[in-house]
Amino acid sequence: MIRAEISENDSAQRFSKNMGVDLYLGHAQFLDSQTVQVNGKELKFLKAVIATGGRPFVPPIPGLQDIKYYTSDNIFNLK
């Protein structure tokens, strides 16, 4: 699968274990310019990256459900 081929370079584990990045998953809210709260836990930082991800939008086009189409949710499962 395509996803297996790119997963080593595109995984959260790569950033946390190989690159020394502290990774927190969950609901986040900035409290001030150097503090973020993630799932109720306050974290101080010098630099922060917020990677929100996303979901594909499938437009309500008549007949679309009757054909095969690809989104980021299913394209990486191709063999």
N, C-alpha and C positions, 0 to 999 in steps of 0.2 A: 504494500500500500504506500501511497505517496506520503501520508502522514508519518509513517514509520521512518521514512528516509529523511525527513526534515526535523523530526522531533528532538534529536540531540541538540540541534542549534536553536530550537524554538521552544525550549522548555523552561519552566520556572526553576526546576532543579539545577539547570546549568548556571543560572544567575546566582542562586543561593549557595551552592556547593563549590562551583568552579571559579566564581568571580567575586565571592565574598560579600554578596548583597544580602541584606536582611530583608526577607520577603514576608509580607503579611497579607493574607487574603481575608476579605470581608468588607463590611460597610465602614467607610472612612469619612471623617469630618475634620477639617482644619480648625484648630482651636486658636492658634495665633501663627506668627510667621516661622516658628520653629517647633511647633507641636501639632501632631495629628493624633486623633483618637480612632483606633480601629477596633471594632467590636467591643467597645467599652474600655480598651487599654490605651493609656496615653503614652505616646512615643515622642521623644525629642529627636531632632535631626538637624544636620547642617544643610543637606540637600535631599530632596525627595522627588521621586518619580511616581506619578499616578498613571497606571496602565489599566484603563477601564474595560478594555475588550469591547465586544459589540455583538449584535445579532443581525442576521440578514433580514431585510424587509422584502416580503413577497407581495408584489402589488396585486390588487383584486382585479385581474384581467380575466374576463370571461373565457373559459376553455383552458386556462393555464393548468388547472388541476388535472386535466386530461392528457397532458404531455409530460415528457421527462425534461426536467430543468435542473440546473445546478445552482447551489448557493455555497457559501463557505461552510455550512453545516454538513454537506454531503460530498463535496468535490474531493476532499482529501481521503475519502474512503474508496476511491477508484483504484483498481489494480492495474 
